[in-house]
């Protein structure tokens, strides 16, 4: 590396790469990137990128902190080829799962990348409320996004993130690394050279709703009811004008044209004494939402010398979300300590503590108790302020104000009375010892832990639609995950060969318990305690313990620093598999060739050419308690429930085979670099649950079967189109494509599809041989041979008897591009990303269309007699087709054509382009900072989700549903609005 670029890359004692942003502005024109960059790989081993036979990408801490977010993982969106952040759009905590290179398993909750912090894997378990997203009209609760392990990690403490995409890259992590790994390295203070540095990072951000559906405010509540004179009318309750029309959720009533009707009067909580102006309230949905705020302050102290490095950090974040009376407080504390005791022994300690507390987080889903449900059912002629008192006169905590339907809960009661609290303590950490046994021989012992202690409460008042006498629930969740690693490493050089070999073993033990108590009905309203319950339901903790013992080894051979060979092997023994099958072995191999050095091709124009290839097998086990009968605790004290799962004592481990190849290029003194990767993953012997015969007494059983193949292409391009003393422009772009195919399914299905999951009883994710994971099935329209929609003799659409494939939840490709401009002390950056195709079903679109709430339902309302003729044909008795001529009421047409079961007409293309983030910053010059006795002072404005183009009709095309604890893509089921964020950030170092 050239001297003039040493300020750009500062290698820490352990080989981590730190980027000094101020020095980066002064980096000279002829050297942009360094091919010897160090990345963190499996088990926390640091490697030169040039030596790896597989694709990796590294994200620095500056990228995470550019546009602050409640969940740091979302800052990765669009910046890494093949990576997708999946969220449910379910509130401020924004639980995320990270997927790399598509789905590899028919178990929809086992396709996530492994999260590793400082070499220790996180369990990242998510506990749901036990309820599905669709629960309208039933005595059931609904999902709540309480966050997961990812958003407990403090972004201010992250040094870098290495993305290990394929199973080869994560082979040493075993089954948990089958979907790739996200290697997080936290800051350690290793590069401060004896000086005590204090860093203050403070920001304030403000959230507003990014995008609204196209609500119509031309027609009000009603069902096309006519008075005795044949005119459309409205009447809240029976009146002189006619029968009651004010109890419907539909907006097929009279047009707003200055007329007067008997309407709801909030002063009397009933029908108005006189006729009132028939008018729309155009802010009666949007007006409920507020500007959300987030304030965060972080202080970090760090120092180091030749033998010791130390860093500690404290962060406090307060969030008030866009929905009133929701948000959270988060406190993070971290400690990093490394000390060289003597020439042979080094000790390191990492500790991270997170406390997340909230009095109320929003519920999500299509259920009476969600604010999404209210927004769907709110009518154009209803003033939002009518609901604000919450309780009827003299009926405080007894009877709510919801005058238009007993099925629609008051929005202010949802916000201020239906409270979902959480108090979560989350600890991660590790201690490691490195001892030098001989000149080239050392041993590392590392013990890591993850501890979670979480208490949740859910309060439901009297008069709520699903709990007429209220409800109170407590959940107590505890998780302990311990990882212990022992690794011996030998390194030496023999003439032109560099040799390294590591061998070791690990023990992972995981223990999870959850206690669940519910007061079903409250004796006294407004008192939320378990003793106040009319009937108490107790679900005692069911243990969920698991242990995996492992041995593994890694051999690395380099010839003249031009040719590299990696060989790994691992054997696991899992407690979740039967004795005869619990031991499974899997290897990997990777090679890289620095062709530019081998053939001496380097010049000022052509700098670097690398060829890489890898192959691996990775085994995978399953969840606990699938081998023999296990009886669950019953809600009745002293009793148990018979198991619903038929056990399989002969389960085999899943096995994933990965092949990957690619090339890396660098041109024009490294000002242009390009990476190209192709891969194929085959997953066999999938462990899946299938329906059992009813006569067995079980509802499902577990078997081995099925094979899935993923093929894909990834490309990245990094360039500096302009770079001189005062001005630079950098561009980073990526593009990825993944194609998934189901090669085989269990013989037990006899060619029938395997339903991996469903949402709302309308959208089914069916696996069919030759199909793909993510294929969505449901009922749709019927078509004539020439492609026209078939209608029945009643003027409504013909109803099919079989479901069909509607589309796929995943896009054909994704892409992202980031630009950064530096002029003297100013830096401007922004990034776009998007996807092409993909499909999502929208429950909200179905219901609001059925009720006439969306703009497209205005078509046909002015037709004679309010009739509309569907465009299509009818089938004649002889089998021929003729044009449809039957007119039906507009309300009936929309209710039928977009009925809930018609997945086809309520599913939409999810192509989009987003201005994902933008930032402008100013670093004050030395003339200012020296006077203030500071080493750095930076002020920045930033934004996130600032603009979006899409044809998706609802809030956000990146739709997914939180169904209990599972984030299911491709379905919008009561999605909450997406936030547009604008903020200001101050960073001070001294």
GIBEL-V240471 format. One record per residue. RES is the residue in one small letter. PSI is psi in whole degrees, 0 to 359 (none if undefined). Layout:
RES;PSI + RES;PSI
//
This chain:
x;138 + x;153 + x;321 + x;346 + x;5 + x;334 + x;342 + x;316 + x;118 + x;110 + x;125 + x;176 + x;331 + x;9 + x;7 + x;152 + x;122 + x;140 + x;121 + x;106 + x;325 + x;319 + x;332 + x;329 + x;335 + x;0 + x;138 + x;162 + x;328 + x;356 + x;118 + x;304 + x;158 + x;124 + x;349 + x;18 + x;142 + x;135 + x;156 + x;124 + x;192 + x;146 + x;13 + x;12 + x;131 + x;132 + x;153 + x;137 + x;325 + x;339 + x;353 + x;140 + x;14 + x;169 + x;133 + x;158 + x;144 + x;131 + x;126 + x;164 + x;329 + x;324 + x;324 + x;323 + x;356 + x;312 + x;99 + x;145 + x;151 + x;336 + x;111 + x;330 + x;330 + x;345 + x;346 + x;345 + x;127 + x;359 + x;351 + x;125 + x;131 + x;2 + x;137 + x;127 + x;116 + x;119 + x;167 + x;0 + x;48 + x;21 + x;184 + x;332 + x;331 + x;57 + x;139 + x;150 + x;144 + x;126 + x;139 + x;125 + x;37 + x;183 + x;140 + x;353 + x;147 + x;348 + x;110 + x;345 + x;12 + x;37 + x;19 + x;152 + x;149 + x;136 + x;124 + x;125 + x;116 + x;42 + x;356 + x;120 + x;143 + x;143 + x;318 + x;32 + x;139 + x;127 + x;124 + x;182 + x;350 + x;6 + x;150 + x;168 + x;337 + x;110 + x;24 + x;134 + x;0 + x;157 + x;80 + x;159 + x;201 + x;167 + x;151 + x;132 + x;98 + x;6 + x;163 + x;186 + x;330 + x;313 + x;10 + x;351 + x;131 + x;119 + x;332 + x;341 + x;356 + x;128 + x;311 + x;162 + x;122 + x;126 + x;110 + x;105 + x;313 + x;171 + x;336 + x;315 + x;329 + x;18 + x;325 + x;353 + x;359 + x;214 + x;326 + x;343 + x;11 + x;330 + x;21 + x;177 + x;146 + x;108 + x;110 + x;125 + x;124 + x;161 + x;150 + x;353 + x;23 + x;347 + x;25 + x;357 + x;49 + x;348 + x;142 + x;120 + x;133 + x;129 + x;129 + x;125 + x;116 + x;138 + x;155 + x;134 + x;157 + x;131 + x;135 + x;165 + x;127 + x;318 + x;140 + x;153 + x;165 + x;79 + x;146 + x;138 + x;38 + x;335 + x;149 + x;194 + x;142 + x;175 + x;42 + x;32 + x;138 + x;149 + x;187 + x;342 + x;2 + x;17 + x;146 + x;142 + x;172 + x;143 + x;121 + x;102 + x;163 + x;140 + x;185 + x;340 + x;339 + x;192 + x;168 + x;130 + x;9 + x;14 + x;10 + x;157 + x;358 + x;154 + x;50 + x;37 + x;198 + x;153 + x;145 + x;108 + x;27 + x;7 + x;171 + x;137 + x;163 + x;120 + x;180 + x;135 + x;112 + x;338 + x;330 + x;357 + x;42 + x;202 + x;139 + x;149 + x;328 + x;166 + x;139 + x;158 + x;129 + x;109 + x;155 + x;154 + x;92 + x;351 + x;21 + x;0 + x;307 + x;328 + x;343 + x;332 + x;149 + x;173 + x;118 + x;152 + x;145 + x;129 + x;129 + x;137 + x;128 + x;137 + x;134 + x;139 + x;134 + x;150 + x;166 + x;159 + x;197 + x;331 + x;340 + x;141 + x;145 + x;141 + x;139 + x;150 + x;141 + x;136 + x;136 + x;129 + x;133 + x;127 + x;130 + x;115 + x;178 + x;333 + x;130 + x;144 + x;28 + x;158 + x;192 + x;163 + x;141 + x;133 + x;130 + x;139 + x;138 + x;154 + x;132 + x;131 + x;126 + x;135 + x;133 + x;104 + x;315 + x;190 + x;343 + x;330 + x;130 + x;145 + x;142 + x;147 + x;133 + x;134 + x;130 + x;130 + x;134 + x;133 + x;120 + x;126 + x;138 + x;138 + x;337 + x;124 + x;146 + x;144 + x;158 + x;170 + x;172 + x;87 + x;153 + x;330 + x;5 + x;148 + x;334 + x;320 + x;317 + x;317 + x;325 + x;320 + x;349 + x;133 + x;153 + x;333 + x;11 + x;125 + x;129 + x;327 + x;340 + x;336 + x;344 + x;324 + x;343 + x;305 + x;144 + x;158 + x;132 + x;18 + x;36 + x;129 + x;10 + x;311 + x;120 + x;162 + x;107 + x;75 + x;351 + x;342 + x;137 + x;350 + x;349 + x;115 + x;147 + x;128 + x;327 + x;332 + x;321 + x;317 + x;322 + x;348 + x;325 + x;82 + x;138 + x;96 + x;157 + x;143 + x;102 + x;130 + x;126 + x;124 + x;131 + x;153 + x;169 + x;158 + x;135 + x;145 + x;132 + x;121 + x;130 + x;105 + x;326 + x;185 + x;317 + x;17 + x;125 + x;165 + x;142 + x;131 + x;123 + x;134 + x;121 + x;157 + x;156 + x;122 + x;133 + x;132 + x;113 + x;133 + x;129 + x;150 + x;146 + x;126 + x;130 + x;120 + x;168 + x;151 + x;357 + x;150 + x;321 + x;345 + x;87 + x;332 + x;21 + x;175 + x;147 + x;135 + x;143 + x;137 + x;131 + x;117 + x;132 + x;136 + x;134 + x;125 + x;117 + x;135 + x;127 + x;126 + x;140 + x;124 + x;122 + x;136 + x;134 + x;131 + x;140 + x;166 + x;129 + x;101 + x;248 + x;5 + x;135 + x;128 + x;137 + x;135 + x;135 + x;141 + x;142 + x;193 + x;164 + x;157 + x;124 + x;127 + x;129 + x;136 + x;126 + x;134 + x;151 + x;122 + x;139 + x;119 + x;138 + x;131 + x;104 + x;93 + x;141 + x;130 + x;315 + x;129 + x;146 + x;358 + x;109 + x;86 + x;155 + x;320 + x;342 + x;7 + x;139 + x;315 + x;129 + x;134 + x;124 + x;126 + x;104 + x;156 + x;132 + x;122 + x;149 + x;84 + x;149 + x;143 + x;138 + x;122 + x;141 + x;149 + x;148 + x;163 + x;154 + x;130 + x;130 + x;129 + x;129 + x;135 + x;114 + x;26 + x;26 + x;327 + x;132 + x;140 + x;129 + x;133 + x;130 + x;156 + x;144 + x;145 + x;129 + x;150 + x;110 + x;137 + x;347 + x;359 + x;156 + x;160 + x;319 + x;341 + x;1 + x;346 + x;123 + x;140 + x;143 + x;138 + x;173 + x;157 + x;141 + x;145 + x;147 + x;142 + x;121 + x;86 + x;327 + x;329 + x;321 + x;316 + x;9 + x;55 + x;359 + x;143 + x;181 + x;338 + x;324 + x;113 + x;327 + x;137 + x;118 + x;135 + x;132 + x;150 + x;149 + x;159 + x;143 + x;159 + x;139 + x;130 + x;162 + x;135 + x;211 + x;188 + x;161 + x;159 + x;47 + x;7 + x;325 + x;173 + x;133 + x;128 + x;129 + x;153 + x;138 + x;162 + x;346 + x;124 + x;133 + x;7 + x;167 + x;165 + x;141 + x;143 + x;147 + x;347 + x;122 + x;119 + x;158 + x;103 + x;2 + x;24 + x;144 + x;156 + x;147 + x;156 + x;126 + x;127 + x;129 + x;133 + x;134 + x;143 + x;153 + x;174 + x;147 + x;136 + x;154 + x;135 + x;165 + x;60 + x;42 + x;17 + x;344 + x;125 + x;144 + x;134 + x;139 + x;131 + x;137 + x;149 + x;161 + x;131 + x;132 + x;124 + x;119 + x;165 + x;44 + x;140 + x;108 + x;154 + x;131 + x;158 + x;144 + x;156 + x;138 + x;326 + x;347 + x;342 + x;3 + x;157 + x;339 + x;164 + x;159 + x;133 + x;168 + x;126 + x;161 + x;145 + x;134 + x;139 + x;132 + x;131 + x;144 + x;167 + x;138 + x;139 + x;140 + x;147 + x;126 + x;125 + x;157 + x;86 + x;326 + x;135 + x;116 + x;193 + x;318 + x;344 + x;138 + x;153 + x;120 + x;145 + x;128 + x;126 + x;152 + x;155 + x;138 + x;151 + x;137 + x;132 + x;125 + x;140 + x;135 + x;114 + x;329 + x;159 + x;166 + x;138 + x;334 + x;343 + x;349 + x;43 + x;355 + x;156 + x;154 + x;118 + x;109 + x;331 + x;168 + x;160 + x;126 + x;7 + x;15 + x;322 + x;126 + x;133 + x;96 + x;134 + x;124 + x;136 + x;127 + x;346 + x;196 + x;153 + x;139 + x;354 + x;130 + x;128 + x;149 + x;181 + x;152 + x;207 + x;162 + x;145 + x;148 + x;168 + x;331 + x;13 + x;12 + x;149 + x;136 + x;129 + x;159 + x;179 + x;342 + x;2 + x;358 + x;164 + x;146 + x;143 + x;123 + x;159 + x;350 + x;149 + x;161 + x;166 + x;127 + x;325 + x;193 + x;140 + x;343 + x;146 + x;167 + x;326 + x;161 + x;155 + x;157 + x;152 + x;134 + x;135 + x;141 + x;128 + x;131 + x;125 + x;109 + x;246 + x;3 + x;142 + x;128 + x;128 + x;151 + x;155 + x;142 + x;148 + x;165 + x;182 + x;160 + x;125 + x;200 + x;161 + x;146 + x;137 + x;140 + x;111 + x;323 + x;320 + x;318 + x;308 + x;320 + x;332 + x;314 + x;326 + x;1 + x;32 + x;343 + x;157 + x;325 + x;346 + x;0 + x;339 + x;125 + x;352 + x;332 + x;6 + x;154 + x;130 + x;13 + x;32 + x;150 + x;140 + x;120 + x;136 + x;115 + x;204 + x;165 + x;149 + x;129 + x;170 + x;329 + x;6 + x;350 + x;175 + x;146 + x;159 + x;144 + x;128 + x;3 + x;120 + x;142 + x;160 + x;141 + x;316 + x;320 + x;323 + x;309 + x;324 + x;328 + x;311 + x;327 + x;32 + x;159 + x;320 + x;346 + x;84 + x;327 + x;312 + x;349 + x;14 + x;144 + x;154 + x;132 + x;22 + x;142 + x;161 + x;130 + x;139 + x;91 + x;317 + x;160 + x;151 + x;140 + x;127 + x;156 + x;121 + x;118 + x;142 + x;167 + x;328 + x;333 + x;311 + x;324 + x;323 + x;326 + x;1 + x;41 + x;156 + x;339 + x;140 + x;115 + x;133 + x;135 + x;148 + x;138 + x;160 + x;156 + x;141 + x;51 + x;332 + x;150 + x;138 + x;130 + x;158 + x;359 + x;131 + x;350 + x;204 + x;314 + x;132 + x;343 + x;56 + x;140 + x;160 + x;133 + x;105 + x;99 + x;250 + x;6 + x;128 + x;111 + x;118 + x;160 + x;6 + x;128 + x;112 + x;78 + x;42 + x;141 + x;157 + x;149 + x;144 + x;140 + x;128 + x;135 + x;135 + x;174 + x;141 + x;140 + x;127 + x;125 + x;134 + x;137 + x;none
//
